[in-house]
Amino acid sequence: MPQIIGGGWNGHCRLRSQAEPIAPFGAHSFFTAYAERHAARRRRRPRQAHRPGRQRLGNLGLERRRSHLDQTTRRLRTRSKPTDVSSALKPDDAITTCSGPGIGIQLKTGPKADRLIIPFNSQDAKKNFFNWVAYSDDAGATWKRGEKVPQSETIQLNEVQVAESVGGGLYLNSRSWRKGASLRKVSWSQDAGETWSQAAEDAKLPDPICQGSLLRLDDRTIAFLNAAGPKRANGTLRLTHDDGRTWSSSRLTFPGPFAYSSMALLKDGRIGVLYEPASNTVVKFRAIDPTTR
């Protein structure tokens, strides 16, 4: 079965891992980006031995993935045939390419209003990770790649989300793959994802090397949710009113174990959160009020 690794627009739908998308929050049409696994020829024996009668264990890492898009309309009553967009999306120097994980967005303002954007992370042959976005200006019919986010060799941009900034730009928030990293990495785009500022660390955003979720709530507020570190625990919601340059509030929202998450804006103004409370085998849902301190 295909594995869904990102999708939805502006946080108005939520996704279920390795399954169909589930109930959209007021969205009438959205796309889903996912990767389909293809078995690769085994080239070496697994490192781990196996016991008689039990499944062989090992970390082969020899799978190939391709990127697909499909469109669902009329509140999930119809779904288009998946379209393979690998040739348009995969960077020439990438050996892996993954969207998100999280949501894509559609710009509401600026010269590129209505542009669809999906954030990606890739790895090159030298095992360096980097970020970029795919964008479409024709409702998803065709896609282009933006330039890589500039970074130093020590940053290693990895799992990533973006939010619309004032005037139709983008704010990018990423985890780092580098061992020992303890802060989130950020960048800004003034041309809707085509080019980016130099990636930098945000000293106000701790990161235990884990995914974080990002969501624009209104014309001036962006919400960011992640484990506050140093381990994957204590999911903390932060709000910014200047596109991620400063953070006006910080609230411990999910005490205890907390890992990956995805946020969506509910009709009543609350934030719907899908999150991993302990491991990636369990996903829970909770609605939170971003204005409650």
C-alpha positions as CSV (number, residue, x, y, z in Angstrom):
1,M,0.0,0.0,0.0
2,P,1.3,3.5,-0.8
3,Q,2.6,5.4,2.3
4,I,1.2,8.9,2.6
5,I,4.0,11.3,3.7
6,G,2.4,14.7,3.3
7,G,-0.6,16.4,1.9
8,G,-3.6,18.7,2.4
9,W,-3.7,22.5,2.0
10,N,-3.3,25.2,4.6
11,G,-4.0,22.7,7.4
12,H,-7.6,22.2,6.3
13,C,-7.3,18.4,6.2
14,R,-5.6,15.8,8.2
15,L,-3.8,12.6,7.0
16,R,-3.6,9.1,8.3
17,S,-0.2,7.4,7.9
18,Q,-0.3,4.5,5.4
19,A,-4.0,5.0,4.7
20,E,-6.5,7.2,3.0
21,P,-6.8,10.9,4.0
22,I,-9.5,11.5,6.5
23,A,-12.1,14.2,7.2
24,P,-11.1,17.6,5.7
25,F,-11.8,20.6,7.8
26,G,-13.9,22.6,5.4
27,A,-11.8,21.8,2.3
28,H,-13.6,21.0,-0.9
29,S,-10.6,20.0,-2.9
30,F,-7.0,19.0,-2.0
31,F,-4.0,17.1,-3.2
32,T,-2.1,14.4,-1.5
33,A,1.6,13.8,-2.0
34,Y,2.9,10.4,-1.2
35,A,5.6,7.9,-2.0
36,E,5.2,4.4,-3.3
37,R,7.7,1.8,-2.2
38,H,9.4,-0.4,-4.8
39,A,11.4,-3.4,-3.7
40,A,15.0,-3.3,-4.7
41,R,17.3,-6.2,-5.4
42,R,19.0,-7.4,-2.2
43,R,22.7,-6.8,-2.6
44,R,24.0,-8.1,0.7
45,R,22.9,-10.2,3.6
46,P,21.2,-8.6,6.6
47,R,23.6,-7.7,9.4
48,Q,21.4,-9.3,12.0
49,A,21.0,-13.1,12.3
50,H,17.6,-14.6,12.6
51,R,16.3,-17.4,14.8
52,P,14.6,-20.5,13.2
53,G,10.9,-19.9,12.5
54,R,11.2,-16.1,13.0
55,Q,11.2,-13.2,10.5
56,R,14.7,-12.2,9.4
57,L,15.6,-8.7,10.7
58,G,17.9,-6.2,9.2
59,N,18.2,-2.6,7.9
60,L,18.9,-3.0,4.2
61,G,17.9,0.5,3.0
62,L,17.6,-0.7,-0.6
63,E,14.1,0.6,-1.4
64,R,13.3,3.1,-4.2
65,R,10.5,5.6,-3.9
66,R,8.7,7.6,-6.4
67,S,6.5,10.8,-5.8
68,H,2.9,10.8,-6.7
69,L,0.0,13.2,-6.5
70,D,-3.7,12.7,-6.6
71,Q,-6.7,15.0,-6.1
72,T,-9.8,14.4,-4.0
73,T,-13.0,16.4,-4.4
74,R,-16.5,16.7,-3.0
75,R,-15.5,15.8,0.6
76,L,-13.6,12.7,-0.4
77,R,-16.4,11.2,-2.5
78,T,-14.2,11.1,-5.6
79,R,-10.4,10.6,-6.0
80,S,-8.3,11.0,-9.1
81,K,-5.9,8.4,-10.4
82,P,-2.4,9.0,-8.9
83,T,0.0,10.8,-11.2
84,D,3.8,10.1,-11.0
85,V,5.6,13.4,-10.8
86,S,9.0,12.0,-9.8
87,S,10.8,13.3,-12.9
88,A,9.6,16.9,-12.2
89,L,10.2,16.9,-8.5
90,K,13.4,14.9,-7.7
91,P,16.5,17.1,-7.8
92,D,19.3,15.8,-10.1
93,D,21.7,15.3,-7.3
94,A,19.2,13.6,-4.9
95,I,19.3,10.0,-3.9
96,T,16.3,10.4,-1.6
97,T,13.3,12.8,-1.7
98,C,10.5,13.1,0.9
99,S,7.8,15.6,1.3
100,G,7.1,17.1,4.7
101,P,6.1,15.2,6.7
102,G,3.1,17.4,7.3
103,I,0.9,19.6,5.1
104,G,1.2,21.7,1.9
105,I,-0.1,25.2,1.6
106,Q,-1.8,27.5,-0.9
107,L,-0.8,31.1,-0.9
108,K,-3.6,33.6,-0.2
109,T,-1.8,36.9,-0.9
110,G,0.9,38.5,-2.9
111,P,1.9,38.3,-6.6
112,K,1.9,34.5,-6.4
113,A,-1.5,34.1,-4.8
114,D,-3.1,30.7,-5.3
115,R,0.3,29.0,-5.7
116,L,0.4,25.5,-4.3
117,I,3.5,24.6,-2.3
118,I,4.8,21.4,-0.9
119,P,8.0,21.4,1.2
120,F,10.6,18.7,0.6
121,N,13.8,17.3,2.1
122,S,16.4,15.4,0.0
123,Q,19.7,13.7,0.5
124,D,22.6,13.8,-2.0
125,A,25.2,11.1,-2.7
126,K,27.5,12.6,0.0
127,K,24.7,12.0,2.5
128,N,24.0,15.7,3.0
129,F,20.4,16.6,3.6
130,F,18.8,19.8,2.1
131,N,15.4,21.5,1.8
132,W,13.5,22.9,-1.1
133,V,9.8,23.3,-2.2
134,A,7.8,22.2,-5.1
135,Y,5.3,24.7,-6.4
136,S,2.4,24.8,-8.9
137,D,0.8,27.9,-10.5
138,D,-1.8,25.9,-12.5
139,A,-3.8,24.2,-9.7
140,G,-1.5,21.2,-9.6
141,A,-1.4,20.4,-13.3
142,T,2.4,21.0,-13.5
143,W,5.1,21.4,-10.9
144,K,8.5,23.1,-10.6
145,R,11.3,23.0,-8.0
146,G,12.5,26.0,-6.1
147,E,16.2,26.4,-5.4
148,K,17.8,24.7,-2.4
149,V,17.8,26.5,0.9
150,P,21.4,27.8,1.3
151,Q,23.0,26.2,4.4
152,S,26.4,25.6,6.0
153,E,27.8,22.1,6.0
154,T,27.0,21.6,9.6
155,I,23.2,22.4,9.4
156,Q,21.8,19.4,7.4
157,L,18.2,20.6,6.8
158,N,15.8,17.7,7.1
159,E,12.1,17.3,7.9
160,V,10.4,20.6,7.1
161,Q,7.3,22.7,7.0
162,V,6.5,26.1,5.6
163,A,3.9,28.8,6.3
164,E,2.9,31.9,4.3
165,S,4.5,35.1,5.5
166,V,3.2,38.6,5.2
167,G,2.9,39.7,1.5
168,G,2.9,36.2,0.0
169,G,6.4,35.1,1.1
170,L,7.3,31.9,3.0
171,Y,8.7,31.1,6.4
172,L,10.5,27.7,6.6
173,N,11.0,25.7,9.8
174,S,13.2,22.6,9.7
175,R,14.8,20.0,11.9
176,S,18.4,19.2,11.4
177,W,19.8,15.7,10.7
178,R,23.1,16.6,12.3
179,K,24.0,14.6,15.4
180,G,24.0,16.8,18.5
181,A,21.7,19.5,16.9
182,S,19.5,21.1,19.5
183,L,17.9,24.1,17.8
184,R,15.4,24.4,14.9
185,K,16.6,25.8,11.6
186,V,14.8,28.6,9.8
187,S,14.8,30.5,6.5
188,W,12.6,33.0,4.6
189,S,11.6,33.4,0.9
190,Q,10.5,36.6,-0.6
191,D,9.5,35.1,-3.9
192,A,7.1,32.3,-2.8
193,G,9.7,29.5,-2.6
194,E,11.8,30.1,-5.7
195,T,14.8,31.3,-3.6
196,W,15.7,31.4,0.1
197,S,17.7,33.2,2.7
198,Q,20.7,31.5,4.3
199,A,19.4,28.9,6.8
200,A,20.1,29.8,10.5
201,E,19.4,28.5,13.9
202,D,16.6,29.9,16.0
203,A,17.8,30.2,19.6
204,K,14.3,30.3,20.9
205,L,13.2,27.0,19.4
206,P,14.8,23.9,21.0
207,D,14.7,20.7,19.0
208,P,15.5,17.0,20.0
209,I,16.0,16.1,16.3
210,C,12.3,15.5,15.7
211,Q,9.7,16.7,13.3
212,G,7.7,19.9,14.1
213,S,4.4,21.2,12.7
214,L,3.6,24.7,11.5
215,L,0.3,26.4,10.7
216,R,-0.8,30.0,9.9
217,L,-3.8,30.9,12.0
218,D,-4.7,34.3,10.6
219,D,-3.2,37.3,8.9
220,R,-0.6,37.9,11.6
221,T,-0.2,34.7,13.6
222,I,1.8,31.5,12.9
223,A,1.7,28.5,15.3
224,F,4.6,26.1,15.8
225,L,4.3,22.9,17.7
226,N,7.2,20.5,18.6
227,A,8.8,18.5,21.4
228,A,10.6,21.0,23.6
229,G,13.6,18.7,24.1
230,P,16.1,17.5,24.9
231,K,14.2,14.3,24.4
232,R,11.0,13.7,22.4
233,A,8.6,15.0,25.1
234,N,6.7,18.0,26.3
235,G,4.9,19.2,23.1
236,T,5.0,23.0,23.3
237,L,2.9,25.4,21.2
238,R,4.5,28.7,20.3
239,L,3.0,31.7,18.5
240,T,4.7,34.4,16.4
241,H,3.2,37.6,15.0
242,D,6.2,38.6,12.8
243,D,6.7,35.5,10.6
244,G,9.0,33.6,12.9
245,R,11.5,36.3,13.8
246,T,10.3,36.5,17.4
247,W,7.9,34.3,19.5
248,S,5.3,36.1,21.6
249,S,4.1,33.1,23.6
250,S,5.1,29.6,24.6
251,R,2.9,27.1,26.3
252,L,3.5,23.5,27.3
253,T,0.4,21.8,25.7
254,F,1.2,18.1,25.7
255,P,3.2,17.1,28.9
256,G,5.0,13.8,28.7
257,P,6.2,11.8,25.6
258,F,5.5,13.7,22.4
259,A,6.9,13.1,18.9
260,Y,5.5,13.9,15.4
261,S,2.4,16.0,14.9
262,S,0.2,17.7,12.3
263,M,-2.0,20.8,12.9
264,A,-5.2,21.8,11.3
265,L,-7.5,24.9,11.8
266,L,-11.0,24.0,12.9
267,K,-14.1,25.9,12.1
268,D,-14.4,27.1,15.7
269,G,-10.9,28.7,15.7
270,R,-9.3,25.9,17.7
271,I,-6.4,23.9,16.4
272,G,-6.9,20.2,15.7
273,V,-3.7,18.2,16.4
274,L,-2.8,14.7,15.4
275,Y,0.2,13.6,17.4
276,E,2.3,10.6,18.4
277,P,2.1,10.3,22.2
278,A,4.9,7.8,22.6
279,S,5.8,6.0,19.4
280,N,4.9,5.9,15.7
281,T,2.5,3.0,16.3
282,V,-0.2,5.2,18.0
283,V,-1.7,8.5,16.8
284,K,-4.1,10.6,18.9
285,F,-6.2,13.6,18.2
286,R,-6.9,16.6,20.4
287,A,-8.3,20.1,19.8
288,I,-6.6,22.9,21.6
289,D,-7.3,26.6,22.0
290,P,-4.3,28.7,20.8
291,T,-5.5,31.7,22.9
292,T,-5.5,29.9,26.2
293,R,-2.4,30.5,28.3
